[in-house]
Amino acid sequence: MATSVSMIPKIRDGLRATFRSGMTRPIAWRQHQLYQLARMAQNERELICDALKKDLGKPRTEVLMAEVGSIIERAVKSAQQLPEWAKTEYPEVADWQKPWKPTVYKAPRGTVLIVSPWNYPMILSFQPLIGAIAAGCTAVLKPSELVPTFSQLLAEIVPKYLDPNTYRVVNGAVPEISKLLELQWDHIFYTGNGRVARIIASAAAKHLTPLTLELGGKSPVIIDSAYDHDLAAKRILWGKCNNAGQICVAPDYVLVQRDKQDELVRAFQKHYNAFFPEGALDSPSFGSIVSDSHHKRLTSLLSRTKGDVVLQGRVDAARRRLEPTIVKNVAGGDSLLEEELFGPILPIVPVDSLDQAVDFVNARSHPLVLYAFSDKESVKQQLVSETQSGGIIFNDTFQQLAVHELPFAGVGESGYGYQVMKYTYDTFTQLRSSIDMPKEAEPYLAIRYPPHSEEAVKALTAAVHTPIPPSRQ
Ligand code: NAD
């Protein structure tokens, strides 16, 4: 059920009042909310699995592994690490500045808005919320209208576990989010597509609101011709099949040496048969496409490809099912290279060299992830230095998300701002600088007051003459 539009400003004002009351300041209070969030995920996991089965046909194991389990672990670890993260810092300074007590306070940004998408609606809602809670912010969570059962469930369970004066779920679609975006927030954290990101960024600009944009794009895979193509195919197919390819970090297309293309295709066919002996159409380990319009979008892209379909996925439009479909001999300009696929279609683009693969990637927007399969350190270093992407992952797909300590972010078209654990905490934290000048410093400061003697000018401008070391190229 959508939140009443007229209630939205009142919700924001209420959260503001809570923030100003100082209730979220004590670390122990934040830790309690984080543990409560973990308890919610643990206790309500069956309802969460049921909701995501209904909305997305998402396999239970996937939900427990990639959504519920990750949230519990990250909420608990964030609570445990929070005292360390939140420590006031005293930077190393020159001896003569030490009496000023230079200090960096970790201040919560304030009242923040989190807008999440449908594809991993649990982790993409609570991953940012964990950081907001840890930082001491109050927050509105706006889940996606494309997962209505899940979003409704959140509206019911969140107030049972988290303080309702501090964290609120607002449900709805364009009218509700438009109202949210009219208001001033102290940070907006948006995860979703680049088109809507531009609407969010324009709204944020009106209030100079700081913004995190976690977006997507076409994440390529480059396979070095010397790499084991059978292993590469297994690891790529697994990453592609999670949530039926509806993942921001899904391998979008594969660049393979031309004379290795058929070997790769045979490996994909072999591993597909091993993963789904009866096919993926009715497999409980394979999800559905989120909506009829996305299902239509995918089948339309397939109908227009000029490539050769080598693994023909069966289609069941009524149940929004689409089996993994692999297409070889795809070239620049093909329908499958037009936009982020965000579904179980995998185009293979043959190239004549690694350099050509690099050029192909560099001719397009910066992807969220660049995947590369190679045993050679020189190839890895070439890719690190000659390409740009949010992350660069060698010899696997999707698994990088299991590492809590790595920052997650895009670059260029794939977004900006960092998240996961301490990085999310930092996103919602303002580094508030301070000095506290002692009265006793007055004799040392006397030199700064006008009128300036020649000697004073010399001392005050001494930094101009800082010796610059010779640079080595
Ligand atoms: P979506 O349609 O659920 O939209 C995301 C949010 O934007 C929703 O809460 C929705 O209410 C809101 N929204 C929709 N239309 C709006 C409008 N006109 N004005 C303001 N807000 C609006 O999800 P989506 O965008 O289809 O999500 C898929 C995209 O998200 C893909 O591009 C994917 O790569 C990207 N994604 C990125 C990450 C990441 O962490 N980088 C994670 C998941 C998904």
Residues whose N, C-alpha, C, O or C-beta is under 5 A from the ligand:
A	BS01	NAD	V115 S116 P117 W118 K142 P143 S144 E145 L146 G172 A173 V174 I177 T191 G192 N193 V196 I199 E214 L215 G216 G217 I247 C248
